[in-house]
Amino acid sequence: MKKTKQEKKSSSPYRWALTAFLMAVVLSAILTLASESMLDGAGMAVALLILLLFIGLGIVFDIIGVAVTAADPRPFHSMAAHKEKGAKEALMLLRNADRVSSVCNDVVGDICGIVSGATSAVIVTQLQKGLNLQSVLVSVGVTAVVSGMTIGGKAMGKPFAMNQSKRVVYLVGRFLHLFHR
């Protein structure tokens, strides 16, 4: 028996939720494994670099997620008609804006937040050993700074993403075009 369009639409959110769940599990495992292997035996400078990488990655993906929901598809139709590289990929992103936003903001953004939290714990441990100090204030301070950087970066990125949505989506489309040859 064939499913009607209405039946397909009603089962779609559940299927998407399962897909997002599986994507999150796999991506989280990969990023955590990469982070743990880089942090193993690493010094403070490397740990801080890894932390900044994950904070930056979360901010960049947040910008992409917001831009995709804010962008107007009309200029991309024109670009695609003129066969500009990345225009078709940009249109694909815009047609799937809800899912792209979910992946960028929720899946990647949340995973980056979790991995940066784990990286922060490593930094706290290194600081406590280096300073020969077992104070909760080190943990509170590092957590506060990391939270501030993440939230502040995303807050700065949102207006940029909304005002420059065409440029952001086009750059992502151009990047994706490199993989669609």
C-alpha positions as CSV (number, residue, x, y, z in Angstrom):
1,M,0.0,0.0,0.0
2,K,1.4,3.4,-1.0
3,K,1.6,6.2,1.5
4,T,-0.1,9.4,0.7
5,K,1.8,12.7,0.9
6,Q,0.0,13.5,4.2
7,E,1.2,10.2,5.7
8,K,4.8,10.7,4.5
9,K,4.8,14.2,6.0
10,S,3.6,13.0,9.4
11,S,6.2,10.3,9.7
12,S,9.0,12.6,8.4
13,P,9.7,14.5,11.7
14,Y,10.3,11.2,13.5
15,R,12.6,10.0,10.8
16,W,14.4,13.3,10.8
17,A,14.7,13.1,14.6
18,L,16.2,9.6,14.3
19,T,18.6,10.8,11.6
20,A,19.6,13.8,13.7
21,F,20.2,11.6,16.7
22,L,22.4,9.2,14.8
23,M,24.3,12.0,13.2
24,A,24.9,13.6,16.7
25,V,26.1,10.3,18.1
26,V,28.5,9.7,15.3
27,L,29.8,13.3,15.0
28,S,30.1,13.5,18.8
29,A,32.1,10.3,18.9
30,I,34.4,11.5,16.2
31,L,35.0,15.0,17.6
32,T,35.5,13.7,21.1
33,L,37.9,11.0,20.0
34,A,39.9,13.6,18.0
35,S,39.8,16.0,20.9
36,E,40.9,13.4,23.4
37,S,43.7,12.1,21.2
38,M,45.0,15.7,20.7
39,L,44.7,16.5,24.4
40,D,46.5,13.3,25.5
41,G,49.8,14.5,26.9
42,A,49.3,18.0,25.4
43,G,50.5,21.1,27.1
44,M,48.4,24.1,28.1
45,A,49.0,25.9,24.8
46,V,47.7,23.0,22.7
47,A,44.7,22.6,25.1
48,L,43.8,26.3,24.8
49,L,44.2,26.1,21.0
50,I,41.8,23.1,20.8
51,L,39.4,24.9,23.1
52,L,39.4,27.9,20.8
53,L,39.0,25.7,17.8
54,F,35.8,24.1,19.2
55,I,34.4,27.5,20.4
56,G,35.1,29.0,16.9
57,L,33.6,25.9,15.1
58,G,30.4,26.3,17.2
59,I,30.2,30.0,16.4
60,V,30.8,29.5,12.6
61,F,28.1,26.7,12.4
62,D,25.7,28.9,14.3
63,I,26.3,31.7,11.8
64,I,25.7,29.2,8.9
65,G,22.5,27.9,10.6
66,V,21.1,31.4,11.1
67,A,22.1,32.6,7.6
68,V,20.4,29.7,5.9
69,T,17.1,30.5,7.6
70,A,17.4,34.2,6.8
71,A,18.6,34.1,3.2
72,D,16.4,34.9,0.2
73,P,16.6,32.2,-2.5
74,R,15.9,34.6,-5.4
75,P,19.5,35.7,-6.0
76,F,20.6,32.1,-6.0
77,H,18.1,31.1,-8.7
78,S,19.7,33.8,-10.9
79,M,23.2,32.6,-10.0
80,A,22.2,29.0,-10.8
81,A,20.8,30.1,-14.2
82,H,24.2,31.7,-14.9
83,K,25.9,28.5,-13.8
84,E,27.9,30.2,-11.0
85,K,29.8,27.7,-8.9
86,G,28.1,27.0,-5.6
87,A,24.7,28.4,-6.5
88,K,23.0,25.0,-6.9
89,E,24.5,23.9,-3.6
90,A,23.3,27.2,-2.0
91,L,19.8,26.5,-3.3
92,M,19.9,23.0,-1.9
93,L,20.8,24.5,1.5
94,L,17.9,26.9,1.3
95,R,15.4,24.3,0.3
96,N,16.4,22.3,3.4
97,A,16.8,25.3,5.7
98,D,15.0,23.7,8.6
99,R,17.3,20.6,8.5
100,V,20.5,22.6,7.8
101,S,19.7,24.9,10.6
102,S,19.0,22.0,12.9
103,V,22.3,20.3,12.0
104,C,24.4,23.5,12.3
105,N,22.8,25.0,15.3
106,D,21.7,22.0,17.3
107,V,23.9,19.0,16.3
108,V,27.2,20.7,15.6
109,G,26.7,23.6,17.9
110,D,25.7,21.5,20.9
111,I,28.5,19.0,20.3
112,C,31.1,21.8,20.1
113,G,29.7,23.1,23.4
114,I,30.0,19.6,25.0
115,V,33.5,19.0,23.7
116,S,34.7,22.5,24.7
117,G,33.3,21.7,28.2
118,A,35.4,18.5,28.3
119,T,38.4,20.4,27.0
120,S,37.8,23.0,29.7
121,A,38.0,20.3,32.3
122,V,41.4,19.2,31.0
123,I,42.5,22.8,31.2
124,V,41.2,23.2,34.8
125,T,43.1,20.0,35.8
126,Q,46.3,21.3,34.2
127,L,45.9,24.7,35.9
128,Q,45.3,23.2,39.2
129,K,48.4,21.0,38.9
130,G,50.5,23.8,37.6
131,L,49.4,26.2,40.3
132,N,49.4,23.5,43.0
133,L,45.9,24.7,43.8
134,Q,42.7,22.7,44.4
135,S,40.2,25.5,44.4
136,V,36.8,25.4,42.9
137,L,37.4,29.0,41.7
138,V,39.7,27.8,38.9
139,S,36.9,25.6,37.5
140,V,34.3,28.4,38.0
141,G,36.6,30.9,36.3
142,V,37.4,28.7,33.3
143,T,33.8,27.7,32.8
144,A,32.6,31.3,33.0
145,V,35.2,32.5,30.4
146,V,34.4,29.6,28.0
147,S,30.6,30.2,28.4
148,G,31.1,34.0,27.8
149,M,33.2,33.4,24.7
150,T,30.8,30.9,23.3
151,I,27.6,32.9,24.0
152,G,29.2,36.3,23.2
153,G,30.6,34.9,19.9
154,K,27.2,33.5,18.9
155,A,25.5,36.8,19.9
156,M,27.9,38.7,17.7
157,G,27.5,36.2,14.8
158,K,23.7,36.3,14.6
159,P,23.3,39.9,13.4
160,F,26.2,39.3,11.0
161,A,24.5,36.1,9.7
162,M,21.2,37.8,9.2
163,N,22.7,40.9,7.5
164,Q,25.1,39.0,5.4
165,S,23.0,35.8,4.8
166,K,23.4,35.9,1.0
167,R,27.2,36.0,1.3
168,V,27.4,33.4,4.0
169,V,25.1,30.9,2.2
170,Y,27.0,31.6,-1.1
171,L,30.4,30.9,0.6
172,V,29.0,27.6,2.1
173,G,27.6,26.7,-1.3
174,R,31.0,27.4,-2.9
175,F,32.7,25.2,-0.3
176,L,30.2,22.4,-0.9
177,H,30.7,22.7,-4.6
178,L,34.3,21.5,-4.1
179,F,32.8,18.1,-3.1
180,H,30.2,17.8,-5.8
181,R,32.4,17.5,-8.8
